[in-house]
């Protein structure tokens, strides 16, 4: 019984780390998208006022 629990523990840790990494990756992509969107908006406004 204990051997099964010990064998399942690394798999549980691996699943948790994969979930955390996937969540962190999606959050980074979302933040990069917002930064790109805001930068594009600021450039357009700058060019609008400049031109």
C-alpha positions in Angstrom: 0.0 0.0 0.0 2.8 2.4 0.9 4.7 1.6 -2.2 1.8 2.6 -4.4 1.5 5.9 -2.6 5.2 6.6 -3.0 5.0 5.6 -6.7 2.0 8.0 -7.3 3.7 10.9 -5.5 6.2 11.8 -8.3 3.4 11.6 -10.9 1.3 13.9 -8.8 4.2 16.4 -8.5 4.8 16.2 -12.2 1.1 16.9 -13.0 1.1 19.9 -10.6 4.2 21.3 -12.2 2.9 20.8 -15.7 -0.4 22.5 -14.8 1.5 25.4 -13.2 3.8 25.8 -16.2 0.8 25.7 -18.6 -1.0 28.3 -16.6 2.1 30.5 -16.4 2.6 30.2 -20.2 -0.9 31.2 -21.0 -0.7 34.1 -18.6 2.6 35.3 -20.2 1.0 35.0 -23.7 -2.0 37.0 -22.6 0.2 39.7 -21.0 2.3 39.9 -24.1 -0.8 40.3 -26.2 -2.0 43.2 -24.0 1.4 44.9 -24.2 1.4 44.5 -28.0 -2.2 45.9 -28.2 -1.5 48.9 -26.0 1.8 49.7 -27.7 0.1 49.5 -31.1 -2.6 51.8 -29.8 -0.1 54.3 -28.5 1.9 54.3 -31.8 -1.3 54.9 -33.7 -2.3 57.8 -31.4 1.2 59.2 -31.6 1.1 59.1 -35.4 -2.4 60.6 -35.5 -1.3 63.6 -33.4 2.0 63.9 -35.2 0.5 63.8 -38.7 
